[in-house]
Every structure is written in structure tokens, then in C-alpha cells.
């Protein structure tokens, strides 16, 4: 996965996040999209996130993964 430090993350547009309102789950590349899917699955299993929220993250991540 590409290194994403604080300054690079701050420069990303909101559209590069699976949850743009809170700038959570960056999905600017395929590696981060796969990571977002994995972390959201963990959050659902731990009870910190609803399945509906996870579905939104997965949809955004899947769209990034479908790009070439």
C-alpha cells in the first residue's frame, strides 16, 4: 500500500474518501480501497458500524477497484 502521511491525506479531495463528510476511509488507490473494505468489515464485527454504513464504503471502494 502506498504511504499516506498526514500532509498527503489533508490534500486529498473529499471524493477520495469512502465517507467524505468525515474524511474517513481513504480510497485514492486500489490498495487503500481494499484496506477500507477490510477495516469496515472489522468495524461491523466489533459493533462500531452498521451494515448499511459498510455497504456505502464497499460501494465506493468497489468503484475504485473497478477503475484501471
C-alpha positions in Angstrom: 0.0 0.0 0.0 1.2 3.5 -0.8 2.3 5.5 2.1 -0.3 8.2 3.0 1.1 10.6 5.5 -0.9 13.4 7.2 0.0 16.1 4.7 -0.9 13.9 1.7 -4.2 12.9 3.3 -5.1 16.5 4.0 -4.5 17.4 0.4 -6.9 14.7 -0.9 -10.3 15.9 -2.1 -13.3 14.7 -0.3 -14.3 12.5 -3.2 -11.3 10.3 -2.5 -12.8 9.1 0.8 -15.5 6.5 1.2 -17.1 8.7 3.9 -16.4 12.2 2.6 -18.3 14.0 5.3 -15.8 12.9 7.9 -12.9 12.2 5.5 -12.8 8.6 6.7 -11.6 5.6 4.8 -9.4 7.0 2.0 -9.8 5.2 -1.3 -7.5 7.1 -3.5 -5.9 3.9 -4.9 -6.7 0.2 -5.1 -4.6 -0.7 -2.0 -6.4 1.8 0.2 -9.8 0.7 -1.3 -9.1 -2.9 -0.3 -8.0 -1.7 3.2 -11.2 0.4 3.6 -13.3 -2.7 2.9 -11.3 -4.8 5.4 -11.4 -2.2 8.1 -15.2 -1.6 7.6 -15.8 -5.4 7.9 -13.8 -5.4 11.2 -15.9 -2.4 12.5 -19.2 -4.2 11.7 -18.0 -7.4 13.5 -17.0 -5.3 16.5 -20.3 -3.4 16.5 -18.9 0.0 15.8 -20.6 0.3 12.4 -23.9 -0.7 10.8 -24.1 -3.0 7.8 -25.6 -0.1 5.9 -22.6 2.1 6.5 -20.3 -0.7 5.5 -22.3 -1.2 2.3 -21.7 2.5 1.4 -18.0 2.1 2.0 -17.9 -1.1 0.0 -19.7 0.6 -2.9 -17.2 3.4 -3.1 -14.2 1.1 -2.7 -15.6 -1.3 -5.3 -15.9 1.6 -7.8 -12.2 2.5 -7.2 -11.2 -1.1 -7.6 -13.1 -1.3 -10.9 -11.1 1.6 -12.4 -8.0 0.7 -14.4 
